[in-house]
Amino acid sequence: MRRWLAAAGVFAAALVAGAAVTVGFGLRTGFDRAARAADLPDVIARFAPQRRSVLDARVRGLPNLQSRSYRYEIDHVPLRFRGNTSSHGRLEILLGGRRGYQIVRGRDLSGRRGEVVVEQGVAQEWGLRPGDRLEVGRAGGLHVVGVAVSPDDVAFPLARTARIYVGDREDAASQQIPANVALLWVNDRAREPITLASARTEAFGLGDLSFITREGVRVLLEQAAGIVIALLVAFALVALVAAATMLASGAHAEVQRRLPGLGVRRALGFSPARIVAGHAGEALLVAAPAAAIGLVAGAMAVGGPARSLLLALNERPPGAALVAPLVLAWIGICAVVVAASALPAWRAARRPIAPLLHGGELARRAAPRRAAGDGLLRMGARFAVAARARWAGSVATIGVCAGVVLLMLGLASLLVRLRDDPAILGKRYQLTVNAGVEMLPSLRAVEGIAAATQRYTIRATDAFRLGEPVRLVAYEGDHVRFDAPPLAQGRRLRGRNEAEVGVGLADALGLRPGSTLATLDPSGHELRLKVVGVVRALADSGRIAWVSAPTLQSADPGGFGQSVLRLQPGADRAAIIVRLHDLGLEPVLVGGATTRNAAFLGILASVLRAVALAVGLVCLYALVQGLAMTARERRGALSVLRACGASRADLAAVLSGAAVAVAVPAALLAVLLERFVLGPLVTRLAASYAALPLRLSVLQVAAVAGALALLAALAALAVARRMVREPVVAGLREELP
């Protein structure tokens, strides 16, 4: 039973490690896997439509260029399939050359009329399969022949755009199709900046020019996954340390129990090294299969959510590549278990032989005096606290594990708020409508609307690196009334040629208050802005800047404008939407991170719940281990109770008292750890994206406390059930002098 208990602890720790390794390794390597499989170009350039012959004359002379291909993108194409519709389809006409995507189902385009390849996110969301018929705008019904993945953007519906691909034909009409996208592959990625600089020179006169590099896409996706990876690694380390602490405690108690046997071996000539090797071998026999089963179970438990998470990012699951990190994790867990068992054996084997033969510390341990009026719960609590070192270790282990569970409950609540509450990201408006400035007076006159203004957005690129996308946002008037992300450094925007930048952009470009942000606007002209503040923004991974409306309008007079509406407190949102419909407008509700990310946030919540369950198993193991050690040391006293007529319920009451003596301070420690250590640590990890306030509710604290109480009851029943199976006489021999 002791070996089974030790194996259960190894299994619980390996379960958490397996889950963390599966998700963390998949996210860390998913982009590189998908980029290689899809033959992702090193540079994607977008610009105003150009004739292919003129464009190719400029592109083919670029230095360090390996190959090139072109596309013609058409946005806002209506798509429909069996009741699923989207007005944000992107039709990409492939104009020959390398594709830049991977076919994962079906086949690629053959050049015949009426064929289409759809993005995997669209296929998965709408249930599209090769052979189905997709309605595509004015093109009518197209025959789906394949499903593709391209990791240059996240998948639909995480990305609003639903991408589909069609091929050009070899007739004269198809040769007249212009190009507005160039895919470039370079020979040496280390010399890619030279290619970009030359491309910028050759592209003089091209409108709406923007560059996206493979490295830029990688940075965006890896930063988005960075919080998840950091949290999972932290959870795995916490579970491993907790299990190692309890295994070390159990190994110490086991060595103390076997001290006379160690003394006999030493008297027969066994060296300390040989004794330690025997203990290490026994520990390895227990740890190796338990760790292997736990790692596999952890990988399987989060396999589904991890796969969904990677598919939402247009990345590929690791497959057989996951075996290597799992093997390394198995070796690490086995090494920790062997070390936890070998160290107390080494310390004991180096003692003189005579004290070992007399039983060492175990022979001198006596049960505490019990007053006649002591209750069973109080007696159990005294038993647990008597071994102060082990009691403190159990409290610390369970407190840390419960603190992690509390943290994950807080993160789950945060995900819900990110999905539903726009205010958490600084958005102070609740509705948007596609209306011009001339409609603002009519909008402000609608009952229930407190304020309305115009918002402008354009896509730009960093003028220095040419690989960092930047979204520029401007509001008519003071933007703080409508959009006020938390300020991290500096001050708010006040005048022209000033900018507030997101932390993600500041980190990528080394910006701070007083620096200069240089961007290329869609017309290809350089716009220089003085950075006056750095804000915690989640949108666009923090690669966003707020500027004044006159600055943005002078850079791009035709930039996209939209009216944003701030509602009065307590206003009837449904009634306001009806009034806006009467004006001929289509209002859109403002979500948190964005309403189309709801499924993605649900995937993250599923991953956290799976890891939380594994951490809960570590808590249960720690309680059972601590109670088992207490029962072993107080075996004689408990046998006296049984001889006096105590039932299994009485023994369970004594052990429940011991469990409560551990669980109550552990619960208090968990709340303090989450409030002052774990919560602030996660907030700092997320500082590059947004100010994410982790607030625990009374209900969440009560739920964790109740769970600890339930685990304590289960542990007490399990140990009591085991005790009543052994003969009373065996325990009385230890109690009688």
LINRALIN-V399876 format. One record per residue. N is the residue number from 1. NEAR is the number of other C-alpha atoms within 12 Angstrom. Layout:
n=<N/N>
near=<NEAR/NEAR>
This chain:
n=<1/2/3/4/5/6/7/8/9/10/11/12/13/14/15/16/17/18/19/20/21/22/23/24/25/26/27/28/29/30/31/32/33/34/35/36/37/38/39/40/41/42/43/44/45/46/47/48/49/50/51/52/53/54/55/56/57/58/59/60/61/62/63/64/65/66/67/68/69/70/71/72/73/74/75/76/77/78/79/80/81/82/83/84/85/86/87/88/89/90/91/92/93/94/95/96/97/98/99/100/101/102/103/104/105/106/107/108/109/110/111/112/113/114/115/116/117/118/119/120/121/122/123/124/125/126/127/128/129/130/131/132/133/134/135/136/137/138/139/140/141/142/143/144/145/146/147/148/149/150/151/152/153/154/155/156/157/158/159/160/161/162/163/164/165/166/167/168/169/170/171/172/173/174/175/176/177/178/179/180/181/182/183/184/185/186/187/188/189/190/191/192/193/194/195/196/197/198/199/200/201/202/203/204/205/206/207/208/209/210/211/212/213/214/215/216/217/218/219/220/221/222/223/224/225/226/227/228/229/230/231/232/233/234/235/236/237/238/239/240/241/242/243/244/245/246/247/248/249/250/251/252/253/254/255/256/257/258/259/260/261/262/263/264/265/266/267/268/269/270/271/272/273/274/275/276/277/278/279/280/281/282/283/284/285/286/287/288/289/290/291/292/293/294/295/296/297/298/299/300/301/302/303/304/305/306/307/308/309/310/311/312/313/314/315/316/317/318/319/320/321/322/323/324/325/326/327/328/329/330/331/332/333/334/335/336/337/338/339/340/341/342/343/344/345/346/347/348/349/350/351/352/353/354/355/356/357/358/359/360/361/362/363/364/365/366/367/368/369/370/371/372/373/374/375/376/377/378/379/380/381/382/383/384/385/386/387/388/389/390/391/392/393/394/395/396/397/398/399/400/401/402/403/404/405/406/407/408/409/410/411/412/413/414/415/416/417/418/419/420/421/422/423/424/425/426/427/428/429/430/431/432/433/434/435/436/437/438/439/440/441/442/443/444/445/446/447/448/449/450/451/452/453/454/455/456/457/458/459/460/461/462/463/464/465/466/467/468/469/470/471/472/473/474/475/476/477/478/479/480/481/482/483/484/485/486/487/488/489/490/491/492/493/494/495/496/497/498/499/500/501/502/503/504/505/506/507/508/509/510/511/512/513/514/515/516/517/518/519/520/521/522/523/524/525/526/527/528/529/530/531/532/533/534/535/536/537/538/539/540/541/542/543/544/545/546/547/548/549/550/551/552/553/554/555/556/557/558/559/560/561/562/563/564/565/566/567/568/569/570/571/572/573/574/575/576/577/578/579/580/581/582/583/584/585/586/587/588/589/590/591/592/593/594/595/596/597/598/599/600/601/602/603/604/605/606/607/608/609/610/611/612/613/614/615/616/617/618/619/620/621/622/623/624/625/626/627/628/629/630/631/632/633/634/635/636/637/638/639/640/641/642/643/644/645/646/647/648/649/650/651/652/653/654/655/656/657/658/659/660/661/662/663/664/665/666/667/668/669/670/671/672/673/674/675/676/677/678/679/680/681/682/683/684/685/686/687/688/689/690/691/692/693/694/695/696/697/698/699/700/701/702/703/704/705/706/707/708/709/710/711/712/713/714/715/716/717/718/719/720/721/722/723/724/725/726/727/728/729/730/731/732/733/734/735/736/737>
near=<16/24/22/20/33/44/37/35/46/53/41/48/55/54/46/56/52/51/50/50/47/50/49/40/41/42/40/36/29/35/41/30/28/37/30/23/25/26/29/36/41/41/39/35/42/37/35/28/26/29/24/28/17/16/32/27/15/25/32/27/19/30/25/26/29/23/27/35/33/41/39/36/32/31/23/22/25/27/33/29/26/15/11/19/23/28/21/24/31/31/33/37/35/37/35/29/21/24/34/37/38/34/26/29/22/25/23/29/34/23/23/17/21/26/35/43/49/52/47/44/40/42/38/26/26/24/23/32/29/29/23/26/27/39/31/37/24/14/20/19/21/32/32/37/35/35/36/42/45/42/43/38/38/37/38/35/33/31/29/23/31/39/42/48/45/39/34/31/22/16/12/9/10/21/20/18/28/29/34/33/37/46/40/40/35/29/20/15/22/13/18/29/27/21/35/35/22/22/34/33/18/23/33/21/20/29/23/30/39/41/44/36/38/37/31/33/34/34/30/36/33/29/32/32/34/27/31/36/32/28/37/39/27/31/45/40/32/38/48/44/36/43/54/42/40/48/50/37/36/42/39/31/33/33/35/33/29/28/35/28/27/39/32/23/24/27/20/13/15/20/23/28/21/20/33/30/22/24/32/30/22/26/38/32/24/31/42/32/24/31/42/34/29/36/43/32/29/39/39/27/32/39/33/22/32/44/32/33/39/43/40/43/41/42/44/38/33/31/20/14/18/30/21/17/29/37/25/20/37/34/23/29/44/38/26/33/45/34/29/38/40/35/29/32/41/28/23/38/39/24/25/21/26/20/25/30/26/22/25/26/22/25/21/14/20/21/28/20/13/18/11/9/10/15/19/27/25/24/36/35/33/31/40/41/28/25/29/18/18/33/36/25/32/50/38/35/44/54/41/42/51/53/42/47/45/46/45/41/34/37/39/29/28/33/33/29/26/35/28/25/25/30/29/32/36/31/32/31/37/38/35/35/32/27/29/25/23/16/25/27/18/24/38/26/19/29/24/27/32/26/32/39/40/39/38/38/33/37/34/41/41/40/31/24/29/37/37/39/43/43/37/45/40/44/36/32/23/23/34/28/24/33/38/33/38/33/28/28/22/25/25/31/34/25/23/25/29/35/45/52/55/49/40/38/45/38/25/29/30/20/31/28/28/21/22/26/43/32/40/37/38/39/29/31/26/25/32/26/34/33/37/33/37/43/45/38/39/36/37/35/39/40/43/40/53/48/46/34/35/22/31/39/29/23/34/30/18/17/29/26/29/31/37/40/44/36/32/21/14/14/17/17/25/19/18/33/29/18/23/30/17/15/20/16/23/20/28/25/25/29/27/29/34/33/26/25/29/25/28/34/32/28/31/39/30/30/41/39/29/36/50/41/31/45/49/41/37/51/52/42/44/53/53/45/51/54/52/41/38/44/39/36/34/35/37/29/34/43/34/25/30/29/20/14/15/22/22/25/24/28/40/36/31/41/47/46/34/46/51/42/38/46/46/29/30/35/40/27/31/36/35/25/27/34/26/18/21/33/32/22/23/35/29/22/24/32/31/35/40/38/31/34/27/32/27/28/20/15/15/26/29/20/19/37/30/20/26/42/31/22/31/40/30/27/38/40/29/30/40/35/21/23/35/29/17/18/18/24/21/22/26/22/16/24/24/15/9>
